[in-house]
Amino acid sequence: MNVLTIFLFSLLSISKAEISSKIGVNYGQLGDNLPSTARSIELLTTMKAGQVKLYDANPEALNLLSETKLQVSIMVPNREVSSIASNQSKSDEWVNQNVLPYYPKTSICFLLVGNEVLSDNSAQGQKIWLHLVPAMRRIKRSLQTQNITDIKVGTPLAMDVLETTFPPSSGTFPSRIRDAVMVPMLEFLQQTNSYFFIDAYTYFPWSSNPNSISLDFALLRGNFSITDPVSGLSYSNLLDQMLDSLIFAMSKLGFPGIRLVISETGWPHSGNIGEEASGANIFNAAMYNRNLIKKITAKPPLGTPARPGVFIPTFIFALYDENLKSGTGIERHWGLLHPDGTPVYEIDLPGKRATSDFASLPPPKNNQ
């Protein structure tokens, strides 16, 4: 590791101070049986979450959140990205309507432009790809016009933004988006000292290759390590591998110091009949999220093998099961809470409780 890299990592450690070191939670509302917004924010406070990420800029939520210490992330919907990209007045209007009425009383720290935009490979979706970074730049300009400098602008991307992820040193962005989207985006993030937001789920690569990836490795409880033959770095869990593949991909484009936020991660606790056999059960969900919290809240921060000691703000998906989500049954069973507000399993977001303090859960059938 050269001197410049070490210096960049030291800057990463210093500049994280303004962001809560407590675990955040994604608050989605794609359900017809969920508690009220007021009750949901009360539950987040009771759970001692440090941050909450919304998938919009819900006025009721933003007003209620002003009465809490929760740091808040809001989102520009995908359908508005193109219009904002093409018109500064549209961007100004969005900020005037969705930020100014609440900030700074509500502690808005992240403004996210779109959600997994680059995962939409439809013809219409690909048109938005080229609008993403211009929209981010316009939103940032709108904030600066209002003398708002402490709200970071970013966009959450899924792991499919990478062409290769294993070993981590092979991490690269695909050519179809590398020069047209990723380089301008990374330039923007570096210029504004913002974060790369990544939705990182170990469940999906493990469930696609359960014979190749150890379940313990995916659940962050590996008692062994895998060494990257190129970098020489050793990995004891799949999440670190995934994050470092992104770090290597950014470094290859000349951006070694951009900070990460895990904008979504978690593990499903149920699914349709038969899907439980693919590891979607309460035991695994509790194990993953408890190990995740232990890792992220460790003091001093653990970071990853490529960035040891660097804190990574993290949001667990999700507050509730959302019964109106599309896709398989697994998609509707990521919640920490049932719709009645009771916990699906015991969880300690501050990370203060020892694993032995939790009530034991029955192991899953077939050891999955």
Order of alpha helices (4+ residues) and beta strands (2+ residues): alpha-beta-alpha-beta-alpha-beta-alpha-alpha-beta-alpha-beta-beta-alpha-beta-alpha-alpha-beta-beta-alpha-beta-alpha-beta-beta-beta
